[in-house]
Structures are given as C-alpha cells and as structure tokens.
Amino acid sequence: MARTRLLIFSDLDGTLLNHENYGWQQAVPALKRVAEAGIPLILNTSKTAAEVRILRQQLGNTDPFIVENSAAVVIPVGTFGNESELIVHFGASRAEVLGVLAAQRANGARFRGFSDMSDEELAEFSGLDTASAARARQRLGTEPLLWEGTDDERLRFEAALSADNLRLVKGGRFYHAMGIFDKADGARFLQNKYRERYQELYGDERVTAIALGDSPNDQQMLEEADIPVVIRGVNSSEVQLPSEKHAMRSLKPGPEGWNECVLNLLFEYGY
C-alpha cells in the first residue's frame, strides 16, 4: 500500500524562523528529511516574493510559495509542467490597490505608503537595512502605509476602501491596504493543484496537507489543513481550532518546535 502523499505549508516568522534573529538552523534535521522524501514545503508568509526568494536560496527550497498573506502564489518553472514562472493573484493586484489609494488621496486621505518612499526612507522608518527595505517594497498585492490623518478620517478611509472590495489591516508598525483574501486561499489553490498533478502522475489523489503556524494570522491556513500544527509562541494560545481538527501543539517555540513536530509526523506517516 502506497504511503500518503504529504504537503507541508509553513508560516515563517515565529514558526520556521525564530523571532530573535530569524534563524532556522534548529529545524535542519526535519528540513533535510522533508527534502530527502521529496515532500513539497510551501512557505506561506506575509513577506514579499523578493524577501522569500532569499530565504528559499538559503534553504535550498524549490517549491511554490505564498506571499503577502495570499496576495499571490508564485509557481516556479516546471512545478506543474509550466514553462515559465507563474504568479497567481488572489483579490486585487497591487496596481489596483494603488489606483484606489490614489483616488482616496485625491479625496483628502492622508497617508504615506511604501510606494511613496525611497528604499532609504523605508529603512529609516522600519529599522531594516537598505537592501531589505528594497525587497520589502517589491509588492504584488498589498500596500503598507503610515496613516497621517485623524482616527475619524481613518474610519471613513476604511469604509471607502471597503466599497472598492479592499480592506485595511493593522500590522505592528504599518496599516496594510489589501484585497479580500487570507493565508488559506493560496494553500487551498496549491492543494488542488498538487492533487491534480498526483492524479496525472500516479493515478491517486491521497494528499494530506500539514500546516504549521504560530499566531491568529495563521488561523485560516491551519483550519484548511488536514493536520494543523500550532507552534508555541507569544500569541499561539489565541489560535483556537475546532476540536474535530485534532490540532497538534508544539512544546517548544519556533524552529525547535517545528523540527520536533515535523519529525514526529514524518515518522507517523512512514517517512
């Protein structure tokens, strides 16, 4: 009897990467086993494609990846027989977001977005180095911004964005203008693509999706998975999943917890 085919979806910050220095070395044993088994490891993050490409090089990862909280899925050449890299958008593209923001600015909304800043300015605001700021500005479907108006003006701004099928999400330092999507959209799309691919190649669709995350931002991705894994972190207790999901929770935080849980699941599924 053939083993179940696994897909692994993983958040980055606080999950595969630790919060202190964004290191992932404690997860190396599990990462090696995943690669040796040929199991797709799909990174699903709020980071931009330019930022994720750097990490993928370090990890030796060649699988599709999901960026900006599912604003887009990036599919490398050859993954599903495609002859060129594909970028699949969910919700509005960044050009559409910027168009709506320009109209709102003309109506008096006061804000400063990444597209208004130079790399140097963003580095100064964010604490990033200039090269990292440049990668953070290369966006596919979201626009972080500093709100410069009053609270009442912001509420009117949010309502105007909503009328154009956009939303304003508060992050740690910036607000994010974005379409209507979440981390589950990209994961759902890729699960279906892999099921179709395995059906073509092997004549079966037995795919089990594992998802790992550490915060409420990962909630929808975790709910979409067959096996949700909550990595211990600052906000992990806020992630509450339906009891029928039988969520696994790590005892250790970050990449250490990631390593332990993934190794246990690989053993359980015969890898």
C-alpha positions in Angstrom: 0.0 0.0 0.0 1.4 3.4 -1.1 2.2 6.0 1.6 0.0 9.0 1.9 1.5 11.9 -0.1 2.2 14.9 2.2 2.2 18.6 1.5 3.6 20.9 4.2 2.6 24.6 4.4 4.6 26.7 6.8 4.4 30.2 8.2 7.8 31.8 8.7 8.2 34.4 11.5 7.9 32.6 14.9 7.3 29.3 13.2 10.1 28.1 10.9 12.1 31.2 11.8 12.8 32.3 15.4 11.8 35.8 16.5 15.3 36.7 17.8 17.4 36.5 14.6 15.2 34.8 12.0 17.3 31.7 12.3 16.0 28.3 11.1 19.0 26.1 11.9 17.3 24.2 14.7 14.9 22.8 12.1 17.7 21.4 9.9 17.1 17.7 10.8 13.4 17.9 9.8 14.1 20.1 6.8 16.6 17.5 5.5 14.2 14.6 6.0 11.4 16.6 4.1 13.7 17.3 1.2 15.0 13.7 1.0 11.4 12.5 1.0 10.5 14.8 -1.9 7.7 16.4 0.2 6.8 19.9 -1.1 7.5 22.5 1.6 5.4 25.6 0.7 6.3 28.7 2.6 3.2 30.8 3.4 4.0 34.3 4.7 3.3 38.0 4.9 6.7 38.6 3.4 7.2 39.7 -0.2 8.3 37.4 -3.0 11.6 39.2 -3.1 12.2 38.5 0.6 11.1 34.9 0.3 13.4 34.2 -2.6 16.5 35.0 -0.5 15.3 32.5 2.2 14.5 29.8 -0.3 18.0 30.0 -1.6 19.4 29.5 1.9 17.0 26.6 2.5 17.6 25.1 -1.0 13.8 25.2 -1.4 12.4 24.9 -4.9 8.7 24.6 -4.2 5.9 27.1 -4.9 5.4 29.7 -2.2 2.7 32.0 -1.0 3.4 35.7 -0.3 1.8 38.7 1.3 -0.8 36.6 3.2 -2.0 35.0 0.0 -2.0 38.1 -2.2 -0.2 35.8 -4.7 1.2 32.3 -5.2 4.5 32.0 -7.0 4.9 28.8 -9.0 8.5 28.0 -10.2 9.2 26.8 -13.7 8.2 23.1 -14.2 6.3 22.6 -11.0 3.1 21.7 -12.8 4.5 21.4 -16.3 4.6 25.2 -16.7 7.4 26.5 -19.0 7.8 29.8 -17.1 7.3 31.1 -13.6 3.7 31.7 -12.8 2.3 34.3 -10.4 -1.4 33.7 -9.4 -3.1 36.7 -7.8 -5.9 36.5 -5.2 -8.0 39.5 -4.6 -6.7 42.8 -6.0 -3.3 43.2 -7.6 -1.0 45.9 -6.2 -1.7 48.1 -9.2 -5.4 48.0 -8.4 -4.8 48.8 -4.7 -2.6 51.7 -5.7 -5.2 53.0 -8.0 -7.8 53.1 -5.3 -5.4 54.7 -2.8 -4.6 57.4 -5.4 -8.3 58.2 -5.7 -8.7 58.3 -1.9 -5.7 60.6 -1.6 -7.3 62.9 -4.2 -10.4 62.9 -1.9 -8.2 64.1 1.0 -7.0 60.9 2.7 -3.7 61.5 4.4 -1.2 58.6 4.4 2.3 57.7 3.2 2.7 54.3 1.6 5.7 52.2 0.6 5.3 53.3 -3.0 5.8 56.9 -1.8 9.0 56.1 0.0 12.6 55.5 -1.2 14.5 52.5 0.0 16.4 54.8 2.3 13.2 56.4 3.8 11.7 53.0 4.5 14.9 51.8 6.1 14.8 54.7 8.4 11.1 54.1 9.3 11.3 50.4 9.7 14.8 49.7 11.0 15.6 47.5 8.0 18.8 47.8 6.1 18.5 49.4 2.7 18.7 46.2 0.7 16.0 44.6 2.9 13.8 47.7 2.6 14.1 47.4 -1.2 12.9 43.9 -1.1 10.0 44.8 1.2 8.9 47.5 -1.3 8.6 44.9 -4.2 5.0 44.0 -3.6 2.4 42.0 -5.6 -0.9 42.7 -3.9 -0.7 44.8 -0.7 0.4 48.3 0.2 1.7 49.1 3.7 1.2 52.7 4.8 1.6 55.1 7.6 -1.7 56.8 8.5 -1.3 60.5 8.9 -4.9 61.6 9.4 -7.2 61.5 12.4 -9.0 58.4 13.7 -12.3 59.6 12.3 -10.7 60.2 8.9 -9.2 56.7 9.0 -12.7 55.2 9.7 -14.0 57.0 6.6 -11.0 55.8 4.7 -11.6 52.2 5.7 -15.3 52.5 4.6 -14.2 53.9 1.2 -11.7 51.0 0.7 -14.4 48.5 1.6 -16.7 49.9 -1.1 -13.9 49.0 -3.5 -13.5 45.5 -2.2 -10.4 46.3 -0.2 -9.7 46.3 3.5 -7.3 48.0 5.9 -5.5 45.7 8.3 -3.4 47.0 11.2 0.0 45.5 11.5 2.7 46.1 14.0 4.1 49.3 12.5 2.0 49.9 9.4 -1.5 49.6 8.2 -1.9 47.3 5.1 -4.3 48.1 2.3 -5.2 44.8 0.6 -7.9 42.8 -1.2 -10.2 40.3 0.4 -8.1 37.2 0.9 -6.2 35.3 3.7 -3.5 32.7 4.0 -5.9 29.8 3.3 -6.6 31.0 -0.3 -3.2 30.2 -1.6 -3.0 27.0 0.4 -6.3 25.8 -1.0 -5.3 26.6 -4.5 -2.0 24.7 -4.2 -3.6 21.7 -2.5 -5.9 21.3 -5.5 -3.0 21.8 -8.0 -1.0 19.0 -6.3 -3.9 16.7 -6.1 -4.4 17.2 -9.9 -0.7 16.6 -10.5 -0.5 13.5 -8.5 -3.7 12.2 -10.2 -2.0 12.6 -13.6 1.3 11.1 -12.5 0.3 8.3 -10.2 -3.5 7.8 -10.6 -4.3 8.7 -7.0 -5.2 11.8 -5.0 -4.3 10.8 -1.5 -2.8 14.0 -0.3 -2.6 15.0 3.3 -1.9 18.7 4.0 0.0 19.7 7.1 0.1 23.3 8.1 2.3 25.0 10.7 1.7 28.4 12.2 2.0 30.3 15.5 -0.5 33.2 15.5 -4.1 34.2 14.8 -2.9 35.4 11.3 -2.4 31.7 10.5 -5.8 30.6 11.7 -7.5 30.1 8.3 -4.5 28.3 6.9 -4.5 25.9 9.9 -8.2 25.3 9.6 -7.8 24.5 5.9 -5.2 21.8 6.6 -5.8 18.1 7.3 -3.3 18.3 10.2 -2.9 21.8 11.8 0.2 22.3 13.9 0.3 25.3 16.3 3.9 26.2 17.1 4.3 27.6 20.6 4.7 31.4 20.6 3.7 34.7 22.1 0.2 34.6 20.5 -0.2 30.9 19.9 -2.8 30.5 22.7 -5.1 32.7 20.8 -5.3 30.1 18.0 -8.3 28.1 18.8 -9.2 25.4 16.2 -12.4 23.2 16.0 -12.0 20.1 18.2 -12.5 17.7 15.2 -9.3 19.1 13.7 -7.2 17.4 16.5 -4.6 20.1 16.3 -1.0 19.3 17.3 0.7 21.9 19.5 4.4 22.1 20.0 6.0 22.2 23.4 9.0 24.2 22.1 8.8 27.6 20.3 9.9 28.5 16.7 12.1 26.2 14.6 12.8 23.9 17.6 9.1 23.1 17.9 8.8 23.0 14.1 11.6 20.4 13.9 10.1 18.2 16.7 6.5 18.2 15.2 7.6 17.6 11.6 9.9 14.7 12.6 7.0 13.1 14.6 4.6 13.5 11.7 7.1 12.1 9.1 7.6 9.0 11.4 3.8 8.6 11.8 3.3 8.6 8.0 6.1 6.2 7.3 8.7 8.6 6.0 
